[in-house]
Amino acid sequence: MASFGHGGNIKEISRQNGIDYNNIIDFSANINPLGMPVSVKSAIIEGLQQIEKYPDITYFELKNAIADFENINKDNIILGNGAAEVLFNIVRGINPKNSLILAPTFSEYEEAITSVSGSITSYVLKEEKNFEIQEDILNYINEDLNLICICNPNNPTGVVTSKEILEKILIKSKSNDVMLLIDESFLDFIEEDLSMMEYVKDYKNLIIIKSLTKFFALPGIRIGYGICSDETFLEKINKIIPAWNINIFAEIATKESLKDENYIKTTLEFIRNEKQYVYNELKKIKQIKVYKPSANFILLRTKDKVDLKQNLLQNNILIRSCSNYEGLNENYYRIAIRSRDENAKLIKYIKKNLQK
């Protein structure tokens, strides 16, 4: 069953609140505000006739495009109808009895693990430690554990975990025969090289998940992939994945997106400037605490109890309440970075609501 505890559910929100769907400014979903690349739109229109044919069942060209972009072996790629499908298929393949996840973090790790009746231990990220993973996480790794899930940068905190600590986790996981899954879906928004992709070929217990829909603004198309070098595990996963799970438009969009270097460069510059602007402006509001962002979203906490999400909906602005994240409460909210005009409007109405 689909989870409705995510951002981006603006049609449901519009129905519940009687707001015109087209008038909602959606800060709840962390999607590139520049919209999909023009090159992708043109390629999809040009490729419309391909809908009359089945996609290549081997996805030869698609896997080659991803392999070239990531500088990896194409045979190590697991394709999915969005990163969520990749995650669920990987968890089905591992079938973990005992897993370790962060708290707070993206809810679908828990959903995927509980879908196979797995038990979960939470590594609680402490606010006084800036929600950063500490070295004591190594004490949680033993031979009874089957899977560790780490989101980097973490969602919703935006905190980045260094390669140094990830390498220590990876090494101890390997020695205890534990699979380490690192979700790098938001890492493309960060200009510093923090990816663990280079470790995949030497560590068969490492799996990396990537989503293309956020950076390239393609959430409606659904495309994601995983990377793993364990041949035995990949064979098991390939038996789980149904044929033609990637539609032809997702294939076209991916191949075109990954070679659009100008779009990638423009996005990085835009996000760098806008997240700094929003962060600086939010810091001026005394009624909230703002956490320094790394990717294209910002976590904030109201110092007083106020339903900021519902209040902002009165101005057709939707933000993400983090009250359903373990370790957070109704005072925490996550906002995506959007255009300058939209960001300025958000800041204006946050001030207006909190300074009443």
Disulfide bonds with the S-S distance in Angstrom:
none
